[in-house]
Amino acid sequence: MSSLSTQPYKGTRDYYPEDMRVRNYIFDMWRKVAQQHGYEEYAAPVLEPLEIYTAKSGQELATEQTYTFTDRGDRTVAIRPEMTPSVSRMVAARRQELGYPARLYSIANFMRYERPQRGREREFWQLNTDIFGVDGVQAEAEIIAMAYEIVKAFGASDEMFAVRINNRKLINFMMHDYLGLDAVQSHLMVKLFDRKNKIPAESFRDQVVDIFGEDRASEGAAKIAKLITAKSMADLPAELRESEAVLEVQELFTLLADAGVANATFDITLMRGLDYYTGTVFEVFDMHPDNNRSMFGGGRYDGLVGLFGVDPVPTVGMAPGLTPMQLFLESHKLLPEFVSTTDIAIVVLGEDTLEGALGFARKLRAEGVNVEVDISGRKLDRQIKAVLKKQVPFMAFVGEDELRHNLYAFKDVASETEEKLSLERIVTRVRDYRRRGTMDEIDALFAE
């Protein structure tokens, strides 16, 4: 019998302690910014009936990328590929009980069956933030400003990323009134625009011709060329500039400027592939040349809550992903150095002192210090090597002499300095160490 593989399922990843430090750092920052804006945390089941995805998310996501199975009750269920339908279901269930605007956020994992690649996994983690109950662009401005603040909270400068914005109303006007496409052609063109930066230019051109048909290919391609070269709303054809949707986008940019969002730009080619978007759509792009890609996005989706048999609720949301955020931070060298969440590792000097070392650890824990004790009975050098592998910042050596005099050899692992300290002084050193880390973070914020 062959041995079992140590590799995780394709497209998923294991999180060892050093990986969890990074993950928790990102999650903590997400949670902090969301709560600063008055968003309340919720959670939803990892399994949902398949139909809540087939109803509106788009055929590709619902049928080709979703993990589905028939349960023992003969129900077709899916592992959630996204959170939007779930939170819409939850809002519909308490439509009359919620206080509006309802601001909700969650940090959860999802599964999609797609080809794993850099920044894209089959199991992935996201922050989902949604505001329910606001019709006007103030809701879009709030969500986009929060997206901007999330990236800035990690120490990013405006030049490191860009917020690109479009509007589905404008897209629909463009497809039907400007390009003259029918519903099927419009759907195909939106999907093509959504893939524009992922396929060769020749392939994009050929598919444009196919969608228009031979009779209208030249005229249609010329109009498409005008669209994709427009750098601002002022560059759009006159027919589009005069549309009501453009006025809505202009109002949004005014609100974003007032909120201090300094790197927002208009992008007529931005589509956002999910079918449920009804208004503003946006994406946050990493501008680093080694990772020039969309990090995350969102937009307005006013129709999903109404699918559950209640009155529709206007909604705007976004969903930053863990892996794209981590790649952004790594590309721009914004990740801090992490150490273990354990403050002190106690190295036991001699078998007869283990009981005393455990008692010493209990006293430290009572003072709020995180402590581990080596209970293996190994030799001194092997205990020390284990501590170094775990990246614990301090070591305390406990032997008979230390217990007798209540003075312990205390070593700062990073500086390799060692001194004899009482329990009280050790607690103070740990608290100073934590406070120094907090002050470094505050200094970094003021340095911006």
C-alpha positions as CSV (number, residue, x, y, z in Angstrom):
1,M,0.0,0.0,0.0
2,S,1.4,3.4,-1.0
3,S,1.7,6.2,1.5
4,L,-0.8,9.0,1.6
5,S,0.2,12.3,-0.1
6,T,1.3,15.2,2.1
7,Q,0.0,17.7,-0.4
8,P,-3.4,19.5,0.1
9,Y,-6.2,19.2,-2.4
10,K,-5.3,21.0,-5.7
11,G,-6.0,24.7,-5.5
12,T,-6.1,24.8,-1.7
13,R,-3.3,25.6,0.7
14,D,-2.2,24.7,4.2
15,Y,-1.7,27.4,6.7
16,Y,1.2,26.8,9.1
17,P,1.8,29.1,12.0
18,E,4.0,31.5,10.0
19,D,1.2,31.6,7.3
20,M,-1.4,32.2,9.9
21,R,0.5,35.2,11.3
22,V,0.2,36.9,7.9
23,R,-3.4,35.8,7.4
24,N,-4.5,37.0,10.9
25,Y,-2.6,40.3,10.3
26,I,-4.7,40.9,7.1
27,F,-7.9,39.8,8.7
28,D,-7.4,42.0,11.7
29,M,-6.8,45.0,9.5
30,W,-9.9,44.2,7.5
31,R,-12.0,43.8,10.6
32,K,-10.6,47.1,12.1
33,V,-11.5,49.2,9.0
34,A,-15.0,47.6,8.6
35,Q,-15.8,48.2,12.3
36,Q,-14.5,51.8,12.1
37,H,-17.2,52.4,9.5
38,G,-20.0,50.9,11.6
39,Y,-20.2,47.5,9.9
40,E,-21.4,44.5,12.0
41,E,-20.0,41.0,11.6
42,Y,-22.2,38.1,10.5
43,A,-21.7,34.5,9.3
44,A,-23.5,32.2,7.0
45,P,-23.5,28.4,6.2
46,V,-20.8,27.0,4.0
47,L,-23.6,25.0,2.1
48,E,-26.5,26.6,0.3
49,P,-29.2,25.3,-2.2
50,L,-27.7,25.5,-5.7
51,E,-30.6,27.6,-7.0
52,I,-29.6,30.7,-5.1
53,Y,-26.5,30.8,-7.3
54,T,-28.2,29.8,-10.6
55,A,-30.8,32.5,-10.1
56,K,-28.5,35.5,-10.6
57,S,-24.7,34.9,-10.3
58,G,-24.1,33.9,-13.9
59,Q,-24.1,30.5,-15.6
60,E,-20.3,30.0,-15.5
61,L,-20.1,30.5,-11.8
62,A,-23.2,28.6,-10.9
63,T,-22.7,25.5,-13.2
64,E,-19.0,25.3,-14.2
65,Q,-17.2,26.6,-11.1
66,T,-19.4,25.6,-8.2
67,Y,-18.8,22.4,-6.1
68,T,-22.2,20.7,-6.0
69,F,-23.6,17.4,-4.8
70,T,-26.8,15.7,-3.8
71,D,-27.2,15.3,-0.1
72,R,-28.9,12.4,1.7
73,G,-32.2,14.2,1.5
74,D,-31.9,14.3,-2.3
75,R,-31.3,18.0,-2.3
76,T,-28.9,19.6,-4.7
77,V,-26.5,21.8,-2.6
78,A,-23.4,23.8,-3.3
79,I,-20.3,24.8,-1.3
80,R,-20.6,28.5,-1.4
81,P,-18.6,30.1,-4.3
82,E,-19.3,33.6,-3.0
83,M,-21.2,35.3,-0.1
84,T,-23.5,37.8,-1.9
85,P,-26.5,35.4,-2.4
86,S,-26.2,34.2,1.2
87,V,-26.2,37.7,2.8
88,S,-29.0,38.7,0.5
89,R,-31.0,35.7,1.7
90,M,-30.3,36.6,5.3
91,V,-31.5,40.2,4.7
92,A,-34.6,39.0,3.0
93,A,-35.4,36.7,6.0
94,R,-35.4,39.8,8.3
95,R,-36.4,42.4,5.8
96,Q,-38.7,44.2,8.3
97,E,-36.5,43.8,11.4
98,L,-33.2,45.3,10.2
99,G,-32.3,48.9,10.8
100,Y,-31.3,50.6,7.6
101,P,-28.9,51.4,6.3
102,A,-27.8,47.9,7.3
103,R,-24.0,47.6,7.3
104,L,-22.8,44.0,7.4
105,Y,-19.4,42.3,7.0
106,S,-17.9,38.8,7.1
107,I,-14.6,37.1,6.7
108,A,-15.1,33.6,5.2
109,N,-13.8,30.9,2.9
110,F,-15.2,29.8,-0.4
111,M,-14.7,27.2,-3.1
112,R,-14.7,27.5,-6.9
113,Y,-13.6,24.8,-9.3
114,E,-11.3,26.7,-11.6
115,R,-7.7,26.5,-12.8
116,P,-5.4,27.4,-10.0
117,Q,-2.9,30.2,-10.9
118,R,-1.0,33.0,-9.2
119,G,-3.5,34.9,-7.0
120,R,-6.4,32.5,-7.8
121,E,-7.1,29.4,-5.8
122,R,-10.0,26.9,-5.5
123,E,-10.4,27.6,-1.9
124,F,-10.1,31.3,-1.1
125,W,-10.8,33.7,1.8
126,Q,-12.6,37.1,1.4
127,L,-13.8,40.1,3.3
128,N,-17.3,40.8,2.3
129,T,-18.8,44.2,3.2
130,D,-22.3,45.3,2.1
131,I,-24.5,48.3,2.8
132,F,-28.3,47.7,2.4
133,G,-31.0,50.2,2.0
134,V,-29.4,53.2,0.2
135,D,-30.5,54.2,-3.3
136,G,-28.1,57.0,-4.1
137,V,-24.4,57.1,-4.9
138,Q,-23.6,57.9,-1.3
139,A,-23.6,54.1,-0.7
140,E,-21.1,53.6,-3.6
141,A,-18.9,56.4,-2.3
142,E,-18.9,54.8,1.2
143,I,-17.9,51.3,0.0
144,I,-15.3,52.6,-2.5
145,A,-13.8,54.9,0.2
146,M,-13.6,52.0,2.5
147,A,-11.9,49.9,-0.2
148,Y,-9.3,52.8,-0.5
149,E,-8.9,53.0,3.3
150,I,-8.4,49.2,3.6
151,V,-5.4,49.3,1.2
152,K,-4.0,52.5,2.7
153,A,-4.3,50.9,6.2
154,F,-1.5,48.5,5.2
155,G,0.8,51.4,4.5
156,A,0.3,51.7,0.8
157,S,0.8,54.9,-1.1
158,D,-1.6,56.2,-3.7
159,E,0.8,55.3,-6.5
160,M,0.8,51.6,-5.5
161,F,-2.8,51.0,-6.5
162,A,-5.7,52.5,-8.5
163,V,-9.4,52.4,-8.1
164,R,-11.1,51.9,-11.5
165,I,-14.8,52.7,-11.8
166,N,-17.6,52.1,-14.4
167,N,-21.4,51.9,-14.3
168,R,-23.6,49.1,-15.5
169,K,-26.3,51.6,-16.5
170,L,-23.8,53.3,-18.7
171,I,-22.6,49.9,-20.0
172,N,-26.2,48.9,-20.9
173,F,-26.7,52.3,-22.7
174,M,-23.4,51.8,-24.5
175,M,-24.3,48.3,-25.6
176,H,-27.9,48.9,-26.8
177,D,-28.0,52.6,-27.8
178,Y,-24.4,53.3,-28.9
179,L,-23.3,50.0,-30.3
180,G,-26.8,48.8,-31.4
181,L,-26.5,45.3,-30.0
182,D,-29.4,43.1,-29.1
183,A,-29.7,41.3,-25.7
184,V,-27.7,38.3,-26.7
185,Q,-24.9,40.3,-28.4
186,S,-24.8,42.7,-25.4
187,H,-24.3,39.8,-23.0
188,L,-21.5,38.4,-25.2
189,M,-19.8,41.8,-25.5
190,V,-19.9,42.4,-21.7
191,K,-18.3,39.0,-21.1
192,L,-15.7,39.8,-23.8
193,F,-14.8,43.2,-22.3
194,D,-14.5,41.5,-18.9
195,R,-11.8,39.2,-20.4
196,K,-10.1,41.9,-22.5
197,N,-6.9,42.1,-20.5
198,K,-6.7,38.4,-20.1
199,I,-6.6,37.5,-23.8
200,P,-4.4,38.5,-26.8
201,A,-5.5,41.7,-28.7
202,E,-6.0,39.6,-31.9
203,S,-8.4,37.3,-30.1
204,F,-10.3,40.3,-28.7
205,R,-10.6,41.8,-32.2
206,D,-11.8,38.6,-33.8
207,Q,-14.4,38.1,-31.1
208,V,-15.7,41.6,-31.6
209,V,-16.1,40.9,-35.3
210,D,-18.0,37.7,-34.5
211,I,-20.4,39.4,-32.2
212,F,-21.2,42.2,-34.6
213,G,-21.4,39.9,-37.6
214,E,-19.8,40.6,-41.0
215,D,-22.3,43.3,-42.1
216,R,-21.6,45.5,-39.1
217,A,-18.1,44.5,-38.2
218,S,-16.3,47.6,-39.5
219,E,-18.7,50.1,-38.0
220,G,-18.8,48.3,-34.7
221,A,-15.1,47.8,-34.4
222,A,-14.5,51.5,-35.0
223,K,-16.9,52.4,-32.2
224,I,-15.2,49.8,-29.9
225,A,-11.8,51.4,-30.7
226,K,-13.2,54.8,-29.5
227,L,-14.4,53.3,-26.3
228,I,-11.2,51.4,-25.3
229,T,-9.0,54.4,-26.0
230,A,-11.1,56.8,-23.8
231,K,-9.0,57.8,-20.7
232,S,-11.8,59.8,-19.1
233,M,-15.5,60.6,-19.4
234,A,-14.5,63.6,-21.5
235,D,-13.0,61.3,-24.1
236,L,-16.3,59.3,-24.5
237,P,-18.4,59.8,-27.7
238,A,-21.0,62.5,-27.3
239,E,-23.9,60.1,-27.3
240,L,-22.5,58.5,-24.1
241,R,-21.4,61.8,-22.4
242,E,-25.0,63.0,-22.5
243,S,-26.5,59.9,-20.8
244,E,-28.0,60.0,-17.3
245,A,-25.6,57.3,-16.2
246,V,-22.6,59.6,-16.9
247,L,-24.1,62.2,-14.6
248,E,-24.3,59.5,-11.8
249,V,-20.7,58.6,-12.3
250,Q,-19.7,62.3,-12.2
251,E,-21.5,62.7,-8.9
252,L,-19.7,59.7,-7.5
253,F,-16.3,61.1,-8.4
254,T,-17.2,64.3,-6.6
255,L,-18.1,62.4,-3.5
256,L,-14.9,60.3,-3.7
257,A,-12.8,63.4,-4.0
258,D,-14.5,64.9,-0.9
259,A,-13.7,61.6,0.9
260,G,-10.0,61.9,0.0
261,V,-9.9,59.0,-2.5
262,A,-7.0,60.4,-4.6
263,N,-6.5,57.6,-7.2
264,A,-9.9,56.8,-8.6
265,T,-10.2,56.8,-12.4
266,F,-13.0,56.1,-14.9
267,D,-12.6,52.9,-17.1
268,I,-15.3,52.3,-19.7
269,T,-13.9,48.8,-20.3
270,L,-14.5,47.7,-16.7
271,M,-17.4,45.2,-16.6
272,R,-17.3,43.0,-13.6
273,G,-18.4,39.6,-14.8
274,L,-21.2,38.7,-12.4
275,D,-24.6,39.2,-13.8
276,Y,-26.3,40.7,-10.7
277,Y,-24.6,44.1,-10.8
278,T,-27.1,46.9,-11.6
279,G,-25.2,50.2,-11.2
280,T,-21.7,51.3,-10.2
281,V,-18.9,48.6,-10.6
282,F,-15.3,49.1,-9.5
283,E,-12.0,47.3,-9.1
284,V,-8.9,48.0,-7.1
285,F,-5.8,47.4,-9.2
286,D,-2.2,46.7,-8.1
287,M,0.1,49.0,-10.1
288,H,3.3,47.0,-9.3
289,P,4.8,45.8,-12.6
290,D,5.4,42.3,-11.2
291,N,1.8,42.0,-10.0
292,N,-0.2,44.3,-12.3
293,R,-3.7,42.9,-11.8
294,S,-7.1,43.4,-10.2
295,M,-6.9,42.8,-6.5
296,F,-10.7,43.0,-5.7
297,G,-13.8,44.8,-6.6
298,G,-17.5,45.3,-6.1
299,G,-20.5,47.3,-7.0
300,R,-24.2,47.9,-6.8
301,Y,-26.7,45.0,-6.9
302,D,-30.2,46.0,-6.2
303,G,-32.1,42.9,-7.3
304,L,-30.8,40.0,-5.3
305,V,-32.8,40.5,-2.1
306,G,-36.0,40.6,-4.1
307,L,-35.4,37.1,-5.5
308,F,-36.3,35.7,-2.1
309,G,-39.9,36.9,-2.3
310,V,-39.7,40.2,-0.6
311,D,-39.4,43.8,-1.8
312,P,-36.0,44.6,-3.3
313,V,-33.4,46.3,-1.2
314,P,-30.8,48.6,-2.8
315,T,-27.3,47.2,-2.0
316,V,-23.7,48.0,-2.6
317,G,-20.8,45.6,-1.7
318,M,-17.2,44.6,-2.2
319,A,-15.0,41.5,-1.5
320,P,-11.3,41.9,-1.0
321,G,-9.5,38.5,-1.3
322,L,-6.8,37.2,1.1
323,T,-4.3,35.9,-1.5
324,P,-4.4,39.0,-3.9
325,M,-4.0,41.3,-0.8
326,Q,-1.0,39.2,0.4
327,L,0.6,39.4,-3.1
328,F,0.1,43.1,-3.1
329,L,1.7,43.5,0.3
330,E,4.6,41.2,-0.7
331,S,5.1,43.0,-4.1
332,H,5.4,46.4,-2.4
333,K,7.3,45.1,0.6
334,L,4.6,46.2,3.0
335,L,4.4,43.1,5.2
336,P,5.9,43.6,8.7
337,E,8.2,41.0,10.3
338,F,6.1,38.5,12.3
339,V,7.1,36.5,15.4
340,S,5.2,33.9,17.4
341,T,2.2,34.8,19.4
342,T,4.0,33.1,22.3
343,D,5.9,35.6,24.3
344,I,8.3,33.4,26.2
345,A,9.6,29.8,25.7
346,I,10.8,28.3,29.0
347,V,13.8,26.1,28.6
348,V,13.9,23.5,31.4
349,L,17.4,22.9,33.0
350,G,17.2,19.4,34.4
351,E,14.4,16.8,34.8
352,D,13.9,17.7,38.5
353,T,12.9,21.3,37.7
354,L,10.0,20.7,35.3
355,E,7.4,21.0,38.1
356,G,8.9,24.3,39.2
357,A,9.1,25.5,35.5
358,L,5.4,24.7,35.1
359,G,4.6,26.7,38.2
360,F,6.6,29.6,37.0
361,A,4.7,29.5,33.7
362,R,1.4,29.6,35.5
363,K,2.4,32.7,37.4
364,L,3.4,34.4,34.1
365,R,0.1,33.5,32.4
366,A,-1.7,35.0,35.4
367,E,0.0,38.3,34.4
368,G,-1.2,38.0,30.8
369,V,2.0,36.6,29.3
370,N,1.8,33.8,26.7
371,V,4.2,31.0,27.7
372,E,5.2,27.6,26.5
373,V,7.2,25.1,28.5
374,D,9.4,22.4,27.0
375,I,8.1,19.3,28.6
376,S,10.1,16.9,26.3
377,G,13.0,16.3,28.7
378,R,15.4,16.9,25.8
379,K,19.0,18.3,26.1
380,L,19.5,22.0,26.3
381,D,20.7,22.5,22.8
382,R,17.7,20.8,21.3
383,Q,15.3,22.8,23.3
384,I,17.0,26.0,22.1
385,K,16.9,24.9,18.5
386,A,13.1,24.3,18.8
387,V,12.6,27.8,20.2
388,L,14.5,29.4,17.3
389,K,12.4,27.5,14.7
390,K,9.2,28.7,16.4
391,Q,10.4,32.4,16.3
392,V,9.5,33.0,19.9
393,P,11.0,36.4,20.9
394,F,12.1,35.5,24.4
395,M,13.6,32.5,26.3
396,A,13.6,32.0,30.0
397,F,15.9,29.3,31.5
398,V,14.6,27.6,34.6
399,G,16.8,25.4,36.8
400,E,17.1,24.7,40.5
401,D,19.2,27.8,41.1
402,E,16.7,30.0,39.3
403,L,13.8,28.6,41.3
404,R,15.7,29.0,44.6
405,H,16.6,32.7,44.1
406,N,13.5,33.7,42.0
407,L,15.9,35.1,39.4
408,Y,15.7,33.7,35.9
409,A,18.1,33.8,32.9
410,F,16.0,35.8,30.4
411,K,17.2,36.0,26.8
412,D,16.1,38.3,24.0
413,V,16.4,36.0,20.9
414,A,16.8,38.8,18.3
415,S,19.5,40.7,20.1
416,E,21.0,37.6,21.8
417,T,21.3,39.6,25.1
418,E,20.8,37.8,28.3
419,E,20.2,39.0,31.9
420,K,19.0,37.7,35.3
421,L,15.5,39.0,36.0
422,S,12.7,38.5,38.6
423,L,9.2,37.4,37.5
424,E,8.0,41.0,37.9
425,R,10.8,42.3,35.7
426,I,10.2,39.7,33.0
427,V,6.5,40.7,32.9
428,T,7.5,44.3,32.5
429,R,10.0,43.4,29.7
430,V,7.2,41.6,27.8
431,R,4.8,44.5,28.2
432,D,7.4,46.9,27.0
433,Y,8.1,44.7,24.0
434,R,4.4,44.7,23.1
435,R,4.1,48.4,23.6
436,R,7.1,49.1,21.4
437,G,5.5,47.1,18.6
438,T,2.3,49.1,19.0
439,M,4.2,52.4,19.0
440,D,6.1,51.3,15.8
441,E,2.8,50.8,14.1
442,I,1.5,54.2,15.2
443,D,4.8,55.9,14.1
444,A,4.4,54.3,10.7
445,L,0.9,55.7,10.3
446,F,2.1,59.2,11.2
447,A,5.0,58.9,8.8
448,E,2.6,58.6,5.9
